[in-house]
């Protein structure tokens, strides 16, 4: 039970990190096409 609670934040951080990289990638492509 403690292991699940312990591994949950790391999984959440990984998903958030990938989501941020995806947003930065789209922003870079959008800015590259815009300018």
mmCIF entry with sequence, helices, sheets and N, C-alpha, C, O atoms, coordinates in Angstrom:
data_MODEL
# 
_entry.id   MODEL 
# 
_entity.id                         1 
_entity.type                       polymer 
_entity.pdbx_number_of_molecules   1 
# 
_entity_poly.entity_id                      1 
_entity_poly.type                           'polypeptide(L)' 
_entity_poly.nstd_linkage                   no 
_entity_poly.nstd_monomer                   no 
_entity_poly.pdbx_seq_one_letter_code       
;(UNK)(UNK)(UNK)(UNK)(UNK)(UNK)(UNK)(UNK)(UNK)(UNK)(UNK)(UNK)(UNK)(UNK)(UNK)(UNK)
(UNK)(UNK)(UNK)(UNK)(UNK)(UNK)(UNK)(UNK)(UNK)(UNK)(UNK)(UNK)(UNK)(UNK)(UNK)(UNK)
(UNK)(UNK)(UNK)
;
_entity_poly.pdbx_seq_one_letter_code_can   XXXXXXXXXXXXXXXXXXXXXXXXXXXXXXXXXXX 
_entity_poly.pdbx_strand_id                 A 
# 
loop_
_entity_poly_seq.entity_id 
_entity_poly_seq.num 
_entity_poly_seq.mon_id 
_entity_poly_seq.hetero 
1 1  UNK n 
1 2  UNK n 
1 3  UNK n 
1 4  UNK n 
1 5  UNK n 
1 6  UNK n 
1 7  UNK n 
1 8  UNK n 
1 9  UNK n 
1 10 UNK n 
1 11 UNK n 
1 12 UNK n 
1 13 UNK n 
1 14 UNK n 
1 15 UNK n 
1 16 UNK n 
1 17 UNK n 
1 18 UNK n 
1 19 UNK n 
1 20 UNK n 
1 21 UNK n 
1 22 UNK n 
1 23 UNK n 
1 24 UNK n 
1 25 UNK n 
1 26 UNK n 
1 27 UNK n 
1 28 UNK n 
1 29 UNK n 
1 30 UNK n 
1 31 UNK n 
1 32 UNK n 
1 33 UNK n 
1 34 UNK n 
1 35 UNK n 
# 
_struct_asym.id          A 
_struct_asym.entity_id   1 
# 
_struct_conf.conf_type_id            HELX_P 
_struct_conf.id                      HELX_P1 
_struct_conf.pdbx_PDB_helix_id       AA1 
_struct_conf.beg_label_comp_id       UNK 
_struct_conf.beg_label_asym_id       A 
_struct_conf.beg_label_seq_id        2 
_struct_conf.pdbx_beg_PDB_ins_code   ? 
_struct_conf.end_label_comp_id       UNK 
_struct_conf.end_label_asym_id       A 
_struct_conf.end_label_seq_id        34 
_struct_conf.pdbx_end_PDB_ins_code   ? 
_struct_conf.beg_auth_comp_id        UNK 
_struct_conf.beg_auth_asym_id        A 
_struct_conf.beg_auth_seq_id         2 
_struct_conf.end_auth_comp_id        UNK 
_struct_conf.end_auth_asym_id        A 
_struct_conf.end_auth_seq_id         34 
_struct_conf.pdbx_PDB_helix_class    1 
_struct_conf.details                 ? 
_struct_conf.pdbx_PDB_helix_length   33 
# 
_struct_conf_type.id          HELX_P 
_struct_conf_type.criteria    ? 
_struct_conf_type.reference   ? 
# 
loop_
_atom_site.group_PDB 
_atom_site.id 
_atom_site.type_symbol 
_atom_site.label_atom_id 
_atom_site.label_alt_id 
_atom_site.label_comp_id 
_atom_site.label_asym_id 
_atom_site.label_entity_id 
_atom_site.label_seq_id 
_atom_site.pdbx_PDB_ins_code 
_atom_site.Cartn_x 
_atom_site.Cartn_y 
_atom_site.Cartn_z 
_atom_site.occupancy 
_atom_site.B_iso_or_equiv 
_atom_site.pdbx_formal_charge 
_atom_site.auth_seq_id 
_atom_site.auth_comp_id 
_atom_site.auth_asym_id 
_atom_site.auth_atom_id 
_atom_site.pdbx_PDB_model_num 
ATOM 1   N N  . UNK A 1 1  ? 0.835 -1.201 0.000   1.00 0.00 ? 1  UNK A N  1 
ATOM 2   C CA . UNK A 1 1  ? 0.000 0.000  0.000   1.00 0.00 ? 1  UNK A CA 1 
ATOM 3   C C  . UNK A 1 1  ? 0.871 1.253  0.000   1.00 0.00 ? 1  UNK A C  1 
ATOM 4   O O  . UNK A 1 1  ? 0.592 2.219  -0.710  1.00 0.00 ? 1  UNK A O  1 
ATOM 5   N N  . UNK A 1 2  ? 1.928 1.221  0.805   1.00 0.00 ? 2  UNK A N  1 
ATOM 6   C CA . UNK A 1 2  ? 2.821 2.379  0.842   1.00 0.00 ? 2  UNK A CA 1 
ATOM 7   C C  . UNK A 1 2  ? 3.580 2.534  -0.474  1.00 0.00 ? 2  UNK A C  1 
ATOM 8   O O  . UNK A 1 2  ? 3.901 3.646  -0.894  1.00 0.00 ? 2  UNK A O  1 
ATOM 9   N N  . UNK A 1 3  ? 3.861 1.397  -1.117  1.00 0.00 ? 3  UNK A N  1 
ATOM 10  C CA . UNK A 1 3  ? 4.599 1.453  -2.382  1.00 0.00 ? 3  UNK A CA 1 
ATOM 11  C C  . UNK A 1 3  ? 3.783 2.165  -3.452  1.00 0.00 ? 3  UNK A C  1 
ATOM 12  O O  . UNK A 1 3  ? 4.327 2.943  -4.237  1.00 0.00 ? 3  UNK A O  1 
ATOM 13  N N  . UNK A 1 4  ? 2.483 1.901  -3.487  1.00 0.00 ? 4  UNK A N  1 
ATOM 14  C CA . UNK A 1 4  ? 1.627 2.550  -4.483  1.00 0.00 ? 4  UNK A CA 1 
ATOM 15  C C  . UNK A 1 4  ? 1.604 4.060  -4.270  1.00 0.00 ? 4  UNK A C  1 
ATOM 16  O O  . UNK A 1 4  ? 1.677 4.830  -5.227  1.00 0.00 ? 4  UNK A O  1 
ATOM 17  N N  . UNK A 1 5  ? 1.501 4.475  -3.012  1.00 0.00 ? 5  UNK A N  1 
ATOM 18  C CA . UNK A 1 5  ? 1.483 5.908  -2.698  1.00 0.00 ? 5  UNK A CA 1 
ATOM 19  C C  . UNK A 1 5  ? 2.839 6.523  -3.032  1.00 0.00 ? 5  UNK A C  1 
ATOM 20  O O  . UNK A 1 5  ? 2.926 7.689  -3.419  1.00 0.00 ? 5  UNK A O  1 
ATOM 21  N N  . UNK A 1 6  ? 3.888 5.730  -2.878  1.00 0.00 ? 6  UNK A N  1 
ATOM 22  C CA . UNK A 1 6  ? 5.246 6.231  -3.132  1.00 0.00 ? 6  UNK A CA 1 
ATOM 23  C C  . UNK A 1 6  ? 5.519 6.359  -4.629  1.00 0.00 ? 6  UNK A C  1 
ATOM 24  O O  . UNK A 1 6  ? 6.205 7.289  -5.054  1.00 0.00 ? 6  UNK A O  1 
ATOM 25  N N  . UNK A 1 7  ? 4.991 5.439  -5.426  1.00 0.00 ? 7  UNK A N  1 
ATOM 26  C CA . UNK A 1 7  ? 5.274 5.463  -6.865  1.00 0.00 ? 7  UNK A CA 1 
ATOM 27  C C  . UNK A 1 7  ? 4.322 6.391  -7.619  1.00 0.00 ? 7  UNK A C  1 
ATOM 28  O O  . UNK A 1 7  ? 4.602 6.778  -8.753  1.00 0.00 ? 7  UNK A O  1 
ATOM 29  N N  . UNK A 1 8  ? 3.209 6.745  -7.000  1.00 0.00 ? 8  UNK A N  1 
ATOM 30  C CA . UNK A 1 8  ? 2.222 7.589  -7.680  1.00 0.00 ? 8  UNK A CA 1 
ATOM 31  C C  . UNK A 1 8  ? 2.784 8.964  -8.036  1.00 0.00 ? 8  UNK A C  1 
ATOM 32  O O  . UNK A 1 8  ? 2.634 9.391  -9.181  1.00 0.00 ? 8  UNK A O  1 
ATOM 33  N N  . UNK A 1 9  ? 3.433 9.685  -7.093  1.00 0.00 ? 9  UNK A N  1 
ATOM 34  C CA . UNK A 1 9  ? 3.965 11.016 -7.424  1.00 0.00 ? 9  UNK A CA 1 
ATOM 35  C C  . UNK A 1 9  ? 4.982 10.974 -8.562  1.00 0.00 ? 9  UNK A C  1 
ATOM 36  O O  . UNK A 1 9  ? 4.979 11.856 -9.420  1.00 0.00 ? 9  UNK A O  1 
ATOM 37  N N  . UNK A 1 10 ? 5.855 9.960  -8.583  1.00 0.00 ? 10 UNK A N  1 
ATOM 38  C CA . UNK A 1 10 ? 6.870 9.881  -9.636  1.00 0.00 ? 10 UNK A CA 1 
ATOM 39  C C  . UNK A 1 10 ? 6.204 9.700  -10.999 1.00 0.00 ? 10 UNK A C  1 
ATOM 40  O O  . UNK A 1 10 ? 6.643 10.285 -11.989 1.00 0.00 ? 10 UNK A O  1 
ATOM 41  N N  . UNK A 1 11 ? 5.150 8.895  -11.049 1.00 0.00 ? 11 UNK A N  1 
ATOM 42  C CA . UNK A 1 11 ? 4.420 8.700  -12.309 1.00 0.00 ? 11 UNK A CA 1 
ATOM 43  C C  . UNK A 1 11 ? 3.755 9.997  -12.728 1.00 0.00 ? 11 UNK A C  1 
ATOM 44  O O  . UNK A 1 11 ? 3.745 10.344 -13.909 1.00 0.00 ? 11 UNK A O  1 
ATOM 45  N N  . UNK A 1 12 ? 3.199 10.713 -11.766 1.00 0.00 ? 12 UNK A N  1 
ATOM 46  C CA . UNK A 1 12 ? 2.539 11.987 -12.053 1.00 0.00 ? 12 UNK A CA 1 
ATOM 47  C C  . UNK A 1 12 ? 3.555 12.995 -12.573 1.00 0.00 ? 12 UNK A C  1 
ATOM 48  O O  . UNK A 1 12 ? 3.272 13.730 -13.519 1.00 0.00 ? 12 UNK A O  1 
ATOM 49  N N  . UNK A 1 13 ? 4.740 13.036 -11.959 1.00 0.00 ? 13 UNK A N  1 
ATOM 50  C CA . UNK A 1 13 ? 5.787 13.961 -12.398 1.00 0.00 ? 13 UNK A CA 1 
ATOM 51  C C  . UNK A 1 13 ? 6.243 13.622 -13.810 1.00 0.00 ? 13 UNK A C  1 
ATOM 52  O O  . UNK A 1 13 ? 6.486 14.517 -14.619 1.00 0.00 ? 13 UNK A O  1 
ATOM 53  N N  . UNK A 1 14 ? 6.359 12.327 -14.109 1.00 0.00 ? 14 UNK A N  1 
ATOM 54  C CA . UNK A 1 14 ? 6.788 11.908 -15.446 1.00 0.00 ? 14 UNK A CA 1 
ATOM 55  C C  . UNK A 1 14 ? 5.772 12.336 -16.488 1.00 0.00 ? 14 UNK A C  1 
ATOM 56  O O  . UNK A 1 14 ? 6.144 12.824 -17.555 1.00 0.00 ? 14 UNK A O  1 
ATOM 57  N N  . UNK A 1 15 ? 4.485 12.159 -16.187 1.00 0.00 ? 15 UNK A N  1 
ATOM 58  C CA . UNK A 1 15 ? 3.434 12.548 -17.136 1.00 0.00 ? 15 UNK A CA 1 
ATOM 59  C C  . UNK A 1 15 ? 3.434 14.060 -17.324 1.00 0.00 ? 15 UNK A C  1 
ATOM 60  O O  . UNK A 1 15 ? 3.267 14.552 -18.440 1.00 0.00 ? 15 UNK A O  1 
ATOM 61  N N  . UNK A 1 16 ? 3.622 14.796 -16.229 1.00 0.00 ? 16 UNK A N  1 
ATOM 62  C CA . UNK A 1 16 ? 3.641 16.259 -16.314 1.00 0.00 ? 16 UNK A CA 1 
ATOM 63  C C  . UNK A 1 16 ? 4.847 16.719 -17.121 1.00 0.00 ? 16 UNK A C  1 
ATOM 64  O O  . UNK A 1 16 ? 4.746 17.654 -17.916 1.00 0.00 ? 16 UNK A O  1 
ATOM 65  N N  . UNK A 1 17 ? 5.996 16.059 -16.918 1.00 0.00 ? 17 UNK A N  1 
ATOM 66  C CA . UNK A 1 17 ? 7.207 16.428 -17.646 1.00 0.00 ? 17 UNK A CA 1 
ATOM 67  C C  . UNK A 1 17 ? 7.015 16.204 -19.138 1.00 0.00 ? 17 UNK A C  1 
ATOM 68  O O  . UNK A 1 17 ? 7.372 17.062 -19.946 1.00 0.00 ? 17 UNK A O  1 
ATOM 69  N N  . UNK A 1 18 ? 6.454 15.056 -19.510 1.00 0.00 ? 18 UNK A N  1 
ATOM 70  C CA . UNK A 1 18 ? 6.212 14.761 -20.926 1.00 0.00 ? 18 UNK A CA 1 
ATOM 71  C C  . UNK A 1 18 ? 5.209 15.748 -21.505 1.00 0.00 ? 18 UNK A C  1 
ATOM 72  O O  . UNK A 1 18 ? 5.339 16.169 -22.655 1.00 0.00 ? 18 UNK A O  1 
ATOM 73  N N  . UNK A 1 19 ? 4.210 16.117 -20.712 1.00 0.00 ? 19 UNK A N  1 
ATOM 74  C CA . UNK A 1 19 ? 3.193 17.064 -21.178 1.00 0.00 ? 19 UNK A CA 1 
ATOM 75  C C  . UNK A 1 19 ? 3.828 18.432 -21.426 1.00 0.00 ? 19 UNK A C  1 
ATOM 76  O O  . UNK A 1 19 ? 3.506 19.100 -22.410 1.00 0.00 ? 19 UNK A O  1 
ATOM 77  N N  . UNK A 1 20 ? 4.730 18.847 -20.534 1.00 0.00 ? 20 UNK A N  1 
ATOM 78  C CA . UNK A 1 20 ? 5.409 20.137 -20.694 1.00 0.00 ? 20 UNK A CA 1 
ATOM 79  C C  . UNK A 1 20 ? 6.300 20.119 -21.933 1.00 0.00 ? 20 UNK A C  1 
ATOM 80  O O  . UNK A 1 20 ? 6.337 21.094 -22.683 1.00 0.00 ? 20 UNK A O  1 
ATOM 81  N N  . UNK A 1 21 ? 7.017 19.017 -22.153 1.00 0.00 ? 21 UNK A N  1 
ATOM 82  C CA . UNK A 1 21 ? 7.872 18.913 -23.338 1.00 0.00 ? 21 UNK A CA 1 
ATOM 83  C C  . UNK A 1 21 ? 7.032 18.970 -24.604 1.00 0.00 ? 21 UNK A C  1 
ATOM 84  O O  . UNK A 1 21 ? 7.449 19.559 -25.602 1.00 0.00 ? 21 UNK A O  1 
ATOM 85  N N  . UNK A 1 22 ? 5.842 18.357 -24.569 1.00 0.00 ? 22 UNK A N  1 
ATOM 86  C CA . UNK A 1 22 ? 4.945 18.359 -25.727 1.00 0.00 ? 22 UNK A CA 1 
ATOM 87  C C  . UNK A 1 22 ? 4.466 19.779 -26.012 1.00 0.00 ? 22 UNK A C  1 
ATOM 88  O O  . UNK A 1 22 ? 4.399 20.191 -27.170 1.00 0.00 ? 22 UNK A O  1 
ATOM 89  N N  . UNK A 1 23 ? 4.130 20.537 -24.950 1.00 0.00 ? 23 UNK A N  1 
ATOM 90  C CA . UNK A 1 23 ? 3.672 21.923 -25.114 1.00 0.00 ? 23 UNK A CA 1 
ATOM 91  C C  . UNK A 1 23 ? 4.816 22.785 -25.655 1.00 0.00 ? 23 UNK A C  1 
ATOM 92  O O  . UNK A 1 23 ? 4.606 23.608 -26.546 1.00 0.00 ? 23 UNK A O  1 
ATOM 93  N N  . UNK A 1 24 ? 6.019 22.598 -25.119 1.00 0.00 ? 24 UNK A N  1 
ATOM 94  C CA . UNK A 1 24 ? 7.168 23.373 -25.592 1.00 0.00 ? 24 UNK A CA 1 
ATOM 95  C C  . UNK A 1 24 ? 7.461 23.050 -27.051 1.00 0.00 ? 24 UNK A C  1 
ATOM 96  O O  . UNK A 1 24 ? 7.824 23.940 -27.820 1.00 0.00 ? 24 UNK A O  1 
ATOM 97  N N  . UNK A 1 25 ? 7.308 21.791 -27.437 1.00 0.00 ? 25 UNK A N  1 
ATOM 98  C CA . UNK A 1 25 ? 7.547 21.389 -28.824 1.00 0.00 ? 25 UNK A CA 1 
ATOM 99  C C  . UNK A 1 25 ? 6.551 22.077 -29.750 1.00 0.00 ? 25 UNK A C  1 
ATOM 100 O O  . UNK A 1 25 ? 6.934 22.596 -30.798 1.00 0.00 ? 25 UNK A O  1 
ATOM 101 N N  . UNK A 1 26 ? 5.275 22.085 -29.369 1.00 0.00 ? 26 UNK A N  1 
ATOM 102 C CA . UNK A 1 26 ? 4.247 22.733 -30.198 1.00 0.00 ? 26 UNK A CA 1 
ATOM 103 C C  . UNK A 1 26 ? 4.492 24.240 -30.253 1.00 0.00 ? 26 UNK A C  1 
ATOM 104 O O  . UNK A 1 26 ? 4.321 24.858 -31.304 1.00 0.00 ? 26 UNK A O  1 
ATOM 105 N N  . UNK A 1 27 ? 4.888 24.828 -29.136 1.00 0.00 ? 27 UNK A N  1 
ATOM 106 C CA . UNK A 1 27 ? 5.162 26.270 -29.107 1.00 0.00 ? 27 UNK A CA 1 
ATOM 107 C C  . UNK A 1 27 ? 6.334 26.599 -30.029 1.00 0.00 ? 27 UNK A C  1 
ATOM 108 O O  . UNK A 1 27 ? 6.281 27.579 -30.773 1.00 0.00 ? 27 UNK A O  1 
ATOM 109 N N  . UNK A 1 28 ? 7.391 25.788 -29.986 1.00 0.00 ? 28 UNK A N  1 
ATOM 110 C CA . UNK A 1 28 ? 8.560 26.038 -30.831 1.00 0.00 ? 28 UNK A CA 1 
ATOM 111 C C  . UNK A 1 28 ? 8.191 25.912 -32.306 1.00 0.00 ? 28 UNK A C  1 
ATOM 112 O O  . UNK A 1 28 ? 8.641 26.712 -33.126 1.00 0.00 ? 28 UNK A O  1 
ATOM 113 N N  . UNK A 1 29 ? 7.379 24.919 -32.650 1.00 0.00 ? 29 UNK A N  1 
ATOM 114 C CA . UNK A 1 29 ? 6.954 24.740 -34.045 1.00 0.00 ? 29 UNK A CA 1 
ATOM 115 C C  . UNK A 1 29 ? 6.060 25.903 -34.469 1.00 0.00 ? 29 UNK A C  1 
ATOM 116 O O  . UNK A 1 29 ? 6.198 26.422 -35.576 1.00 0.00 ? 29 UNK A O  1 
ATOM 117 N N  . UNK A 1 30 ? 5.149 26.310 -33.594 1.00 0.00 ? 30 UNK A N  1 
ATOM 118 C CA . UNK A 1 30 ? 4.237 27.411 -33.905 1.00 0.00 ? 30 UNK A CA 1 
ATOM 119 C C  . UNK A 1 30 ? 5.015 28.712 -34.093 1.00 0.00 ? 30 UNK A C  1 
ATOM 120 O O  . UNK A 1 30 ? 4.765 29.460 -35.038 1.00 0.00 ? 30 UNK A O  1 
ATOM 121 N N  . UNK A 1 31 ? 5.961 28.979 -33.187 1.00 0.00 ? 31 UNK A N  1 
ATOM 122 C CA . UNK A 1 31 ? 6.761 30.201 -33.293 1.00 0.00 ? 31 UNK A CA 1 
ATOM 123 C C  . UNK A 1 31 ? 7.647 30.142 -34.532 1.00 0.00 ? 31 UNK A C  1 
ATOM 124 O O  . UNK A 1 31 ? 7.851 31.156 -35.199 1.00 0.00 ? 31 UNK A O  1 
ATOM 125 N N  . UNK A 1 32 ? 8.174 28.958 -34.841 1.00 0.00 ? 32 UNK A N  1 
ATOM 126 C CA . UNK A 1 32 ? 9.022 28.801 -36.021 1.00 0.00 ? 32 UNK A CA 1 
ATOM 127 C C  . UNK A 1 32 ? 8.241 29.075 -37.295 1.00 0.00 ? 32 UNK A C  1 
ATOM 128 O O  . UNK A 1 32 ? 8.775 29.666 -38.233 1.00 0.00 ? 32 UNK A O  1 
ATOM 129 N N  . UNK A 1 33 ? 6.978 28.652 -37.338 1.00 0.00 ? 33 UNK A N  1 
ATOM 130 C CA . UNK A 1 33 ? 6.151 28.888 -38.527 1.00 0.00 ? 33 UNK A CA 1 
ATOM 131 C C  . UNK A 1 33 ? 5.636 30.327 -38.537 1.00 0.00 ? 33 UNK A C  1 
ATOM 132 O O  . UNK A 1 33 ? 5.477 30.934 -39.597 1.00 0.00 ? 33 UNK A O  1 
ATOM 133 N N  . UNK A 1 34 ? 5.380 30.859 -37.352 1.00 0.00 ? 34 UNK A N  1 
ATOM 134 C CA . UNK A 1 34 ? 4.805 32.207 -37.268 1.00 0.00 ? 34 UNK A CA 1 
ATOM 135 C C  . UNK A 1 34 ? 5.821 33.266 -37.684 1.00 0.00 ? 34 UNK A C  1 
ATOM 136 O O  . UNK A 1 34 ? 5.512 34.181 -38.447 1.00 0.00 ? 34 UNK A O  1 
ATOM 137 N N  . UNK A 1 35 ? 7.057 33.119 -37.159 1.00 0.00 ? 35 UNK A N  1 
ATOM 138 C CA . UNK A 1 35 ? 8.074 34.122 -37.497 1.00 0.00 ? 35 UNK A CA 1 
ATOM 139 C C  . UNK A 1 35 ? 8.709 33.742 -38.820 1.00 0.00 ? 35 UNK A C  1 
ATOM 140 O O  . UNK A 1 35 ? 9.596 34.446 -39.304 1.00 0.00 ? 35 UNK A O  1 
# 
